[in-house]
Amino acid sequence: MSNGSSQHVYAVIMAGGIGKKLWPLSRKKIPKQFVELLGDGSMVAKTVRRISALVREENIFIITSEQGRTLLSASLGSFNPDNIIVEPSSRNTAPCIALATAHIKKRDPDAVTIVLPSDHLVLDEQAFIKMVEAGIEIASEKKALVTIGIKADRPETAYGYIQVDAQQTIPTAFSEGCDFLLFKVKAFAEKPDAATAVEFLESDDFYWNSGVFIWHIDAISREFERSMPDLYKDLLAIYESLGTESEQEVIEDVYSWIHPLSIDYGIMEKAETVFVLAGEFGWSDLGCWDEVLKIAGSRTALAEELPDRRLVQIDCDNVFVKNTEGKVICTIGLQDVIIVDTGDALLVCGKGYSHRVGDAVDALRRDGLEEYL
């Protein structure tokens, strides 16, 4: 990608949400994207560093809540506060992306935008960047919507899926030594039940939906106008207000009536032309503790653990311990167990059951223990 074209490339990092399945580390006051899960900084900080290899610092935007704006200063320090977009309330990804689109279009009407979650793990960052770079070229050339699909290796019920047209596979080499498969999208599918997930895996034409999107600003604006005309009118109203005294009032007014809707339902399922770039780069959404356990592997303590955070394990196998308080923790004779200690709360969970952590959070809420959430 040339320097001339790179000045028109922008990134929007979505940093809303709570991530309640990672309780008790992820809380309302410090959601998942602002905590350290696997060391080397918060998830949002690692996302910013990762995309900085491709996008100029001044072209990286983070969209979050008012609380998130405060937490970002602790996570990122010197990040430009003018590039933090605040949503008055959470309305799912379609309104979130519409608001970010208005901001970027105001700055650069020829922008190509990369939209990505703030809380996903990428193990092979070089492969990821090369794939995104390929997506930028495709979005620029075809003026289409591009998403990134992950080859499914198990019948996962926690992810959304993308069905591709396997008959129209186009081997595409955008970087030396890297071949990506390019497909046209047939359909988007929400999180399936177990039986359907098995069918998806066996069909070999379904990919996990990574939640990463790439498009020219005109292409996504056109799709908002075609598929979500009311939201498109709101986008235009916000666009006109940006930089004026009425900006905040208009945004708050718009958010008082718009309905929550995902970008998948609102736009991607209805768009005329959507492409999927498929490849592998060590992706995980780290949506539950089992995912963290899988990534941590045989390690019994995380890399960021300080010397005074003591962990003794005797005759244990595949036991994950997250200890934020520095206390001594001893585990004996355990196998396939997740332990998370945050001082005021303790989670002990068997492997394969962390999807029920959200149920535990709901139970605590019903019991009036909001201060622990």
C-alpha positions as CSV (number, residue, x, y, z in Angstrom):
1,M,0.0,0.0,0.0
2,S,1.5,3.3,-1.1
3,N,2.0,6.3,1.2
4,G,-0.5,8.2,-0.8
5,S,-3.2,5.7,-0.3
6,S,-2.4,5.0,3.4
7,Q,-3.4,8.6,4.3
8,H,-6.9,7.7,3.4
9,V,-7.0,4.5,5.5
10,Y,-8.8,4.8,8.9
11,A,-9.5,2.4,11.7
12,V,-12.5,2.4,14.0
13,I,-12.1,0.3,17.1
14,M,-15.3,-0.5,18.9
15,A,-14.7,-0.5,22.6
16,G,-18.2,-0.8,24.1
17,G,-19.7,-3.8,25.8
18,I,-19.1,-5.5,29.1
19,G,-18.0,-9.1,28.5
20,K,-19.9,-10.6,31.4
21,K,-18.7,-14.1,30.6
22,L,-15.2,-13.0,31.8
23,W,-16.5,-12.1,35.3
24,P,-15.1,-11.5,37.8
25,L,-12.2,-9.9,36.0
26,S,-14.5,-8.1,33.5
27,R,-16.9,-5.8,35.4
28,K,-19.2,-2.9,34.6
29,K,-16.6,-0.5,36.1
30,I,-13.8,-2.1,34.1
31,P,-15.0,-4.1,31.1
32,K,-13.1,-6.8,29.3
33,Q,-11.4,-4.5,26.8
34,F,-9.8,-2.5,29.5
35,V,-8.2,-5.3,31.5
36,E,-5.1,-7.4,31.0
37,L,-6.0,-11.0,30.2
38,L,-2.8,-12.4,28.8
39,G,-0.3,-9.7,29.7
40,D,1.4,-6.9,27.7
41,G,-1.4,-4.3,28.3
42,S,-5.1,-4.1,28.0
43,M,-7.0,-5.7,25.1
44,V,-7.8,-2.3,23.6
45,A,-4.2,-1.1,23.9
46,K,-3.0,-4.2,22.1
47,T,-5.6,-3.6,19.4
48,V,-4.4,-0.1,18.9
49,R,-0.8,-1.3,18.7
50,R,-1.7,-4.0,16.2
51,I,-3.5,-1.8,13.7
52,S,-0.9,1.0,14.1
53,A,1.3,-1.2,11.9
54,L,-1.0,-0.3,9.0
55,V,-2.9,2.8,10.0
56,R,-1.5,6.2,10.8
57,E,-1.9,7.2,14.5
58,E,-4.0,10.3,13.6
59,N,-6.4,8.1,11.6
60,I,-7.2,5.6,14.4
61,F,-10.5,6.3,16.2
62,I,-12.0,4.5,19.2
63,I,-15.7,4.6,19.8
64,T,-16.8,3.9,23.4
65,S,-19.0,5.1,26.3
66,E,-18.4,8.1,28.6
67,Q,-17.0,5.6,31.1
68,G,-14.8,4.2,28.4
69,R,-13.3,7.6,27.6
70,T,-12.1,7.8,31.2
71,L,-10.7,4.2,31.1
72,L,-8.9,4.8,27.8
73,S,-6.7,7.4,29.4
74,A,-5.4,4.7,31.8
75,S,-5.1,2.1,29.1
76,L,-3.5,4.2,26.4
77,G,-2.1,7.3,28.1
78,S,-1.1,9.5,25.2
79,F,-3.9,8.6,22.7
80,N,-5.4,11.7,21.1
81,P,-8.6,12.5,22.9
82,D,-10.0,14.1,19.8
83,N,-10.0,10.6,18.2
84,I,-12.3,9.2,20.9
85,I,-15.9,9.1,19.8
86,V,-18.4,8.8,22.7
87,E,-21.8,7.2,22.3
88,P,-24.5,8.5,24.7
89,S,-25.8,5.0,25.1
90,S,-25.2,1.5,23.7
91,R,-27.3,0.8,20.6
92,N,-25.4,-2.2,19.1
93,T,-23.0,-2.1,16.2
94,A,-25.1,-0.5,13.4
95,P,-25.7,2.9,15.2
96,C,-22.1,2.7,16.5
97,I,-20.7,2.3,13.0
98,A,-23.0,5.0,11.6
99,L,-21.8,7.5,14.2
100,A,-18.1,6.7,13.4
101,T,-18.9,6.9,9.7
102,A,-20.2,10.4,10.1
103,H,-17.0,11.5,11.9
104,I,-14.7,9.9,9.4
105,K,-16.6,11.1,6.3
106,K,-16.5,14.7,7.7
107,R,-12.7,14.4,7.9
108,D,-12.0,12.5,4.7
109,P,-14.7,11.8,2.0
110,D,-12.3,9.3,0.3
111,A,-11.7,7.3,3.4
112,V,-11.4,3.5,3.5
113,T,-12.3,2.3,7.0
114,I,-11.3,-0.8,8.9
115,V,-13.8,-1.6,11.7
116,L,-12.7,-4.0,14.3
117,P,-13.5,-5.1,17.9
118,S,-11.3,-3.9,20.7
119,D,-11.2,-7.2,22.7
120,H,-10.1,-9.9,20.3
121,L,-6.8,-11.8,20.3
122,V,-4.6,-12.1,17.3
123,L,-1.6,-14.4,17.7
124,D,-0.1,-13.9,14.2
125,E,-0.2,-10.2,13.9
126,Q,1.9,-10.1,10.7
127,A,-0.6,-12.4,8.9
128,F,-3.5,-10.4,10.2
129,I,-2.0,-7.1,8.9
130,K,-1.4,-8.6,5.5
131,M,-4.9,-9.8,5.3
132,V,-6.3,-6.4,6.3
133,E,-4.1,-4.8,3.7
134,A,-5.6,-7.2,1.1
135,G,-9.0,-6.2,2.3
136,I,-8.2,-2.5,1.8
137,E,-7.2,-3.1,-1.8
138,I,-10.3,-5.1,-2.5
139,A,-12.6,-2.5,-0.8
140,S,-10.9,0.3,-2.8
141,E,-11.0,-1.4,-6.1
142,K,-14.5,-2.9,-6.0
143,K,-16.2,-0.3,-3.8
144,A,-17.7,-3.3,-2.0
145,L,-18.0,-4.4,1.6
146,V,-15.3,-6.8,2.9
147,T,-15.3,-8.9,6.0
148,I,-12.8,-11.4,7.4
149,G,-13.8,-15.0,8.0
150,I,-12.0,-17.5,10.2
151,K,-11.8,-21.1,9.1
152,A,-13.9,-23.1,11.6
153,D,-12.1,-25.9,13.3
154,R,-14.9,-27.1,15.7
155,P,-18.7,-26.8,15.9
156,E,-18.7,-23.6,17.9
157,T,-22.0,-22.3,19.1
158,A,-20.7,-19.0,20.5
159,Y,-19.8,-17.4,17.2
160,G,-21.7,-16.0,14.3
161,Y,-21.0,-17.6,10.9
162,I,-20.7,-16.5,7.3
163,Q,-21.7,-18.8,4.4
164,V,-19.6,-18.3,1.3
165,D,-20.1,-19.1,-2.4
166,A,-17.5,-21.9,-2.6
167,Q,-18.0,-22.1,-6.3
168,Q,-16.5,-18.6,-6.8
169,T,-13.3,-18.9,-4.9
170,I,-10.6,-16.5,-6.2
171,P,-7.0,-17.3,-5.0
172,T,-5.6,-13.9,-4.3
173,A,-2.0,-13.0,-3.5
174,F,-1.6,-9.5,-2.2
175,S,1.6,-9.9,-0.2
176,E,4.6,-12.0,-0.9
177,G,4.3,-15.5,0.6
178,C,0.7,-15.0,1.6
179,D,-2.3,-16.4,-0.3
180,F,-5.8,-15.5,0.8
181,L,-9.0,-17.0,-0.4
182,L,-11.6,-14.5,-1.6
183,F,-15.3,-15.4,-1.7
184,K,-18.6,-13.8,-2.3
185,V,-21.0,-14.0,0.7
186,K,-24.1,-16.1,0.4
187,A,-25.5,-15.5,3.9
188,F,-24.8,-14.5,7.5
189,A,-25.9,-16.8,10.3
190,E,-26.2,-15.9,14.0
191,K,-24.9,-18.2,16.8
192,P,-26.3,-21.7,16.0
193,D,-27.4,-24.5,18.3
194,A,-25.1,-27.5,18.6
195,A,-26.6,-29.6,15.9
196,T,-26.6,-26.7,13.4
197,A,-23.0,-25.9,14.3
198,V,-22.0,-29.4,13.3
199,E,-23.8,-29.1,10.0
200,F,-22.0,-25.8,9.4
201,L,-18.6,-27.4,10.1
202,E,-19.3,-30.4,7.8
203,S,-20.6,-28.3,4.9
204,D,-17.1,-26.7,4.6
205,D,-18.6,-23.4,3.3
206,F,-19.2,-21.7,6.6
207,Y,-16.6,-19.5,8.3
208,W,-16.6,-17.8,11.7
209,N,-17.5,-14.1,11.6
210,S,-14.5,-12.2,13.0
211,G,-16.4,-8.9,13.3
212,V,-13.7,-7.2,11.2
213,F,-15.1,-5.1,8.3
214,I,-13.4,-3.0,5.6
215,W,-15.1,-0.6,3.2
216,H,-14.9,2.6,1.3
217,I,-16.8,5.4,3.1
218,D,-19.1,5.8,0.1
219,A,-19.9,2.0,0.0
220,I,-21.1,1.8,3.6
221,S,-23.0,5.1,3.3
222,R,-24.7,3.8,0.2
223,E,-25.7,0.6,2.1
224,F,-27.0,2.6,5.1
225,E,-29.2,4.7,2.7
226,R,-30.5,1.5,0.9
227,S,-31.0,-0.8,3.8
228,M,-31.4,1.4,6.9
229,P,-32.9,4.7,5.5
230,D,-34.0,6.1,8.9
231,L,-30.6,5.5,10.4
232,Y,-29.0,7.0,7.2
233,K,-31.0,10.2,7.8
234,D,-29.7,10.3,11.4
235,L,-26.2,9.8,10.1
236,L,-26.6,12.8,7.8
237,A,-28.0,14.9,10.7
238,I,-25.0,14.0,12.8
239,Y,-22.6,14.7,9.9
240,E,-24.0,18.2,9.4
241,S,-23.8,19.0,13.1
242,L,-20.2,17.9,13.6
243,G,-18.0,20.8,14.6
244,T,-20.9,23.1,15.4
245,E,-22.4,24.1,18.8
246,S,-25.3,21.7,18.3
247,E,-23.1,18.6,17.8
248,Q,-23.7,17.1,21.2
249,E,-27.4,17.9,21.3
250,V,-28.0,16.3,17.9
251,I,-26.1,13.1,18.8
252,E,-27.9,12.8,22.1
253,D,-31.3,13.5,20.3
254,V,-30.6,10.8,17.7
255,Y,-29.6,8.2,20.3
256,S,-32.8,8.9,22.2
257,W,-34.9,7.2,19.5
258,I,-32.7,4.9,17.4
259,H,-33.3,1.1,17.9
260,P,-30.4,-1.2,18.7
261,L,-29.4,-3.3,15.7
262,S,-26.3,-5.2,14.7
263,I,-24.4,-4.3,11.5
264,D,-24.8,-7.9,10.4
265,Y,-28.6,-7.7,10.5
266,G,-29.0,-4.2,9.4
267,I,-26.5,-4.0,6.6
268,M,-24.3,-7.1,5.8
269,E,-27.2,-9.5,5.3
270,K,-28.9,-7.1,2.8
271,A,-25.9,-5.6,1.0
272,E,-25.6,-6.1,-2.7
273,T,-21.9,-7.1,-2.8
274,V,-20.0,-8.5,0.2
275,F,-16.7,-10.3,0.0
276,V,-15.0,-12.5,2.5
277,L,-11.3,-12.8,2.9
278,A,-10.6,-16.1,4.5
279,G,-7.4,-17.1,6.2
280,E,-5.7,-18.0,9.5
281,F,-3.9,-15.7,11.9
282,G,-4.5,-17.2,15.4
283,W,-7.8,-15.5,16.1
284,S,-10.0,-15.8,19.2
285,D,-12.7,-13.5,20.5
286,L,-11.7,-14.5,24.1
287,G,-15.4,-14.5,24.9
288,C,-15.2,-16.8,27.9
289,W,-12.7,-18.3,30.3
290,D,-12.5,-21.5,28.3
291,E,-11.0,-19.6,25.4
292,V,-8.5,-18.0,27.7
293,L,-7.6,-21.4,29.1
294,K,-7.1,-22.8,25.5
295,I,-4.8,-19.9,24.6
296,A,-2.8,-20.1,27.9
297,G,-2.2,-23.8,27.2
298,S,-0.2,-25.6,29.7
299,R,1.0,-22.5,31.4
300,T,-0.1,-22.2,35.1
301,A,0.4,-18.5,35.4
302,L,0.2,-15.6,33.0
303,A,3.2,-13.7,31.7
304,E,2.3,-10.5,33.6
305,E,2.3,-12.1,37.0
306,L,4.7,-10.4,39.3
307,P,7.3,-12.3,41.4
308,D,5.3,-11.7,44.6
309,R,2.2,-13.3,43.1
310,R,2.8,-16.8,44.2
311,L,1.3,-19.9,42.7
312,V,2.1,-23.5,43.8
313,Q,0.6,-26.4,41.8
314,I,1.0,-30.0,42.8
315,D,-0.2,-32.9,40.6
316,C,-2.3,-30.5,38.5
317,D,-2.9,-30.6,34.7
318,N,-4.4,-27.8,32.6
319,V,-5.2,-25.5,35.5
320,F,-5.5,-21.8,34.7
321,V,-5.1,-19.3,37.5
322,K,-5.7,-15.5,37.2
323,N,-4.6,-13.9,40.5
324,T,-4.9,-10.2,40.7
325,E,-4.3,-9.7,44.4
326,G,-0.9,-11.2,44.9
327,K,-2.0,-13.7,47.5
328,V,-0.5,-17.2,47.7
329,I,-2.6,-19.8,45.8
330,C,-2.0,-23.5,46.0
331,T,-3.8,-26.0,43.8
332,I,-3.4,-29.8,44.4
333,G,-4.8,-32.7,42.3
334,L,-6.8,-30.5,40.0
335,Q,-7.4,-31.0,36.3
336,D,-9.1,-28.8,33.7
337,V,-10.0,-26.0,36.2
338,I,-10.2,-22.3,35.8
339,I,-9.6,-20.1,38.9
340,V,-10.0,-16.3,38.9
341,D,-9.4,-14.4,42.1
342,T,-10.0,-10.6,42.1
343,G,-10.0,-10.1,45.9
344,D,-13.7,-9.4,46.3
345,A,-14.8,-12.3,44.1
346,L,-13.6,-15.8,43.4
347,L,-14.5,-17.9,40.3
348,V,-13.8,-21.7,40.3
349,C,-15.0,-23.3,37.1
350,G,-14.6,-26.6,35.4
351,K,-13.3,-26.6,31.8
352,G,-16.2,-26.5,29.4
353,Y,-18.5,-24.7,31.8
354,S,-17.4,-21.1,31.5
355,H,-20.3,-20.3,29.2
356,R,-22.4,-20.5,32.4
357,V,-20.5,-17.6,34.0
358,G,-23.1,-15.2,32.5
359,D,-25.8,-17.2,34.4
360,A,-23.9,-16.7,37.6
361,V,-23.7,-12.9,36.9
362,D,-27.5,-12.9,36.3
363,A,-28.0,-14.8,39.6
364,L,-25.8,-12.2,41.5
365,R,-27.9,-9.4,40.0
366,R,-31.2,-11.1,41.1
367,D,-29.8,-11.4,44.6
368,G,-29.0,-7.7,44.8
369,L,-25.2,-8.0,44.6
370,E,-24.7,-5.3,42.0
371,E,-21.6,-4.1,43.7
372,Y,-19.8,-7.3,42.6
373,L,-20.8,-6.9,38.9
